[in-house]
Amino acid sequence: MKRMKMVFGVACAALLFLSLSSVDTVFACVACGDDDGAVLSFSKIAGGSYGGVKERSFLVLSNEEEWKALWSRINGNVQPLPPLPEVNFSTHAVAAVFQGRKNSGGYSIGVEAVIEMPDRVTVTVRECEPGPSSIVTSALSSPWEAVAFPLPEKPVLFTSVN
């Protein structure tokens, strides 16, 4: 009976983790090591493994025209063009992160935290790559993610972690 309770507890914890991980709004953890910062909420608005941006880049977009142009570039190989995710640019900005073209699958990139510091906003980006013995697709990939976060009044800097 004790073993059954333990297995049930582990299963419930896993289910809770899965249900929480599917929520679109993310409240970043303070794993950056800076005690002076305030954690900002952000929402994933789009992402994928096969974007049309071939170079590694981190961008901040502050208006709809920039977002529309980038959306067309990301989806340049998709017809018809998917609907543009809505962003209220009077209150939010978009951080878009691109890992660049990769020779296989198994790569990923995503925003892990947005921290407001006294002099800047720091966007922490996690980049992952497959291990030497990982089984991956043999297709070219170009991982990317876009998130909306509160409109910054300070410079935005990106930091990448592996």
N, C-alpha and C positions, 0 to 999 in steps of 0.2 A: 504494500500500500504506500509506503514511504517513497519508493522508486516511482510509482505512478504519479504521485503529487509533484515530484521533482520534474518529471517529463512534461507534465501538464503545465507547470510553471514556466519551463523553458519555452514551450510552444506558445504560451500566452505572451511572453516577452518578445518572441520573434514576430508574432502577429501584430503586437503593438508597434514594434519598430517599423514593420512594413507599412502599416497604416499611416504612421506619422511621416514616413519618408516619401509618401506619395502626395503630400500636401504641397501646393504650389508656393505658398508664402514660407519663406525660410527666415528664421531668426538666428542670426549668426552667433556662434560661440566666441568667447573671448580667448581664443587659442593663440592670438597673435603676440602675446607677451607684453603688450602696451597697457599700462594701468590708467593712462590718461584718456583713453578713448571711450567713446560711446558707441555701442553696437547699434547699427541701423538695420531695419528690416529691409528685405528685398524679395522680389518675386521673379522666378524664372518665367520668361515670356516665350522663349523659343530656344531650340538647340538641336543638334544632330551630329552625325558622323560624316556627312557627305556635303558640306557646304561649298559654295563656289569661291571662297576666299582661299587663295593658294599660299599666302605668306602668313607667318606668325605675326599677329598684331593684337593689341588691346586698345579699344576705342571707347570714348564717351560721346554720346549723342544727346544734344539738348533741344532738338526740334524735329518736327514730323518730316520735313523735307529731307534731312540727313537720314532719318530712319527709313523712309521710303526708298531712297537711293541705295542704302546698304542692303535692305531687304531684297531688292532686285538683283544686286550683286551676289548675295548669298544663294539665291534661288535661280541663278542664271541658267541652270540646266534643267529647270522644272517647268513644264507647261501643262496646264495653265499655272500662272503664278499663284501660290497659296495666299489666302487672305492675310493682310498685314495685321499682326497683333496690335491691339489698341494700347496706347500709352497716353496718359494725361501729362503733356509736357509743361503744363503750368505748375505742376507739383512734383514731377518725377523726371529723371534722366534715364538713359539706357547705357549700361556697360555691356559691350560686346567683346568677347574674347575668342580668338582664333588660334588654333595650334599649328596651322599651316598644313601643306600637303604631306601626307605620309604614304609610304609604299605598301602598307597593309592596314588591316583593321587592328583592333586591340588598343588603340590610343583613345584618350578622353581628356576633356578640359572642362572646367566649371568654376563658377564663382563660389568660394567657400565662406567669405565674410566681407562685410562692408563696415568699416570702423571710422567714425568721425573723430579726428584728433583736433587739438587746439588750432593747428595751422594747415590741416589738409584732411582729405578723405582718402583712406587707403582701401583699395579693393584687393583682397587676397584671392589668388587664382590657383587652383590645384590642377596640375598636369600629370597624367599617368601614361605610361607606355608599357607595352607587353614585355614580359620576361623572356629570356632566351628559349625556354621550353614551352611557352604559351602557344596554344592553338588559335590562330587568327585567320581572318578572311584574307584572300590574296588580291583583294581589290584596293585601288587607291582610295584613301580616305582623307578627310579634311575636317576634323572635329571642331565644333564651335558651340557657344552658348551666349544667350542674351538675357540680361536681367534688368528689371526696372527697380530703381531705388530713389529715395527722396532727393529732390533737386538740390545739388550741393551749392554752397556759397563760397567754397574754398577750392583750391586746386585738387584734382583727383590724381592719385598715384596708384600704380599697380605693383603688386609684389607676387612673385610666382613661387610656389612650393611644390615639391615632388612627393 
